Amino acid sequence: MGQKIQPTGFRLPVTRNWNSRWFAGHKDFARMLNEDVKVRQFLKKKLKTAAVSRVLIERPAKNARITIFSARPGVVIGKKGEDIEALKTKLASMMGVPVHVNIEEIRKPEVDAQLIAESITQQLEKRIMFRRAMKRAMQNAMRLGAQGVKIMSAGRLNGAEIARREWYREGRVPLHTLKADIDYGFAEANTT
């Protein structure tokens, strides 16, 4: 029977790349990895409205370079760059090294898997019917040039007592093809 695997990790050597690009010895590895996790959690919380897709962390010799991929870079930067300066100082104090923050705009947020997942999450939290949210997201992605989309929702859908999972697929989603550029996103909706 076929086993399910996280598509990003499966394709790392072929079409994807790591979101943390640095090397550490035995002593520092755990600390640096923990820092990365904390930085990502902090940015996710702080930049909730900025539609952040992913955070790339690089550590060249005694400093850190953080690239934030966002659909709304203006929200991250703030008025005259105030917000980004505050962000830099906070991140530098968290990591203990000088931090450079770059912001890259996502041109087509409708085809970014993480942003699609988060938009569906927001809709579910506003009590929009899950089928409508999923189908609308799928149509938008296909309209803007995705070759295929698969969206799955799981849990107590529409407040049902018994949890289940439902999924919709449109176009082609070749999960066995390693060369295929498959983007994967995951988000949790905290419903009541």
N, C-alpha and C positions, 0 to 999 in steps of 0.2 A: 504494500500500500504506500502511496506517495506521502512523503513527510513535508510538513510546512516549515519554511525557513525564512528568516528575515531577509528580504531581497537586497538590502543595502550591504550588509555584511557578506553576503554570498558573492556579490559582484565587486568587492573591494579591489582585487588585483586586476580586474578587466576594465570596467567602465567607470567605477566610482573611485573616490579617494577618501582618506581619513579626515575626520573633522578636527582632530587634534594632531598637529604635525610637529613633533618634537621627540628628542631622544633623551632618556635618563638612565642612570645606573640603578643598581638594586636599592641603594639607600633612598634616593629621591623619588623613585617612580610612584609609589603609593601616595605620597604627599602631593605630587604634581597632578596626578589623576584626580584626586579628591578636590584640589583647587579648581580644575576644569569643570567638574560636576557642579561645584558651588557657584562658579561664575555663570554657567549656563542657566542654573535655576534662578539666580539673581536677575540676569538679563531678561529671562522669560517673564518674571514677575513685574519688573520695572517697565518693560517695553510691551506690555500687554496690548496696547492700542496700536502699536507700530507695525503689526503684521510681520513679525520676525520669523523667517523660514528656518534658517540655521545659523549657527555661530561657529566660525572657524578660528581655532586658537593655534598660533605658532609661537615658538619660543627660541628666537635666535639669541645666542650668547648674552646672558644676564639681563634680558628684557623680554617683553611679550608683545605680540602683535595680534590683535583681535579684529576679525572681519565679521561684521554683522550684515547678513543678507536680509533686506527688508523691502516690503512692497511700498512702505510709506517712509522714505528716508527723512522727510521734513519733520516728522514727529520725533525721530531719534535725535536729530540735530538740535531742534528747538530754535527759539528766537535768537538770531545772531550767534548761534553755536553755544549758547549757555548750557543747555542740557548735556551736550556731549562733553564739555569740560568737566562738569560735575561727575559725569559717568566715569571719565578717565581717572579722576582723583580717587573715586570710590574703588574702582577696579585695581588701581595701583596699590591701595592700602590692603585690599583683599589678597593680592598675589605677592606683595612684597618686592616687586620689581617695577621699573618704569614701563608703562603700557602705552602702545600706540593703537588708536581705534580707527578702523576704516569702515566706511559704510558703502555697501553695494546695493544698488536698486534692482529689484526683481521686475523685469519688464512685463512679464505675463503672469500675474499672481493666480490667474484662473487655472493654469496648468501646473502649478507647484503643489505637490501632493500634501505637504505639511500644512500649507495655507488652506487647501480645500478641506482637510480634516478639521482644522480649527474653526473654519467658517461654519461647517455643519454642526460642530460642537456648540458654537454660540447660538445657532438657530434652535438646537434642541433645548438649550437652557432657557430660551424664550418661549418654549412650548409650541414650536412649530412642528407640524406632522413630519415624522422622520422620513417617510417615503418621498414627500414633496421636496424636502431639503436635499436628499440624496440625488433625486432625478434632476433637480435644477442644477446642482453642482456638476453632474455628469454632462448635461447638455452644454453648459458653459465651457467645460474643458474640451469637449469634442469640437465645438464651434471655433475655438481658438487654436486648433491644430494638433491636439493630442491624437495619436493613432489608436489608442484604446484606453479605457478607464474601467477600473473595478473598485467599487465602494462597498464596504461592509459595515453594518451597525450591529452591535450586540448589547444585550442587557434587557432591562424591563422596558421594551419599546412601547411607547404610548401609555406608559403606566400600567402595563399588564402585570398580573401577579406572577406569571411564569416567564422567566427570562428566555429569550431566544435570539438567534442571529439571522439577519437577512442581508443579502447582498445582491447588487446589480452590476452587470458588466455590459459594456458597449465597445465595439471595435475589437482589436486584438491585444491580448495581454500575455505574451509568451514567457511564462515564469521559468521554464526549463532552459531557455536560450540565454547563455551568459553574456553574449554580445549585446543583447537587447538593453536599451537604456531605460530601465524601469525605476521610477521614482516612488518612494514609499513614505507615507506619513501616518502618524498615529496621534490621536487626541482623545481625552476623556471628558465627558460632559457630567458635571455635578448637578444632577437633577434632584428634585426633592423626594 
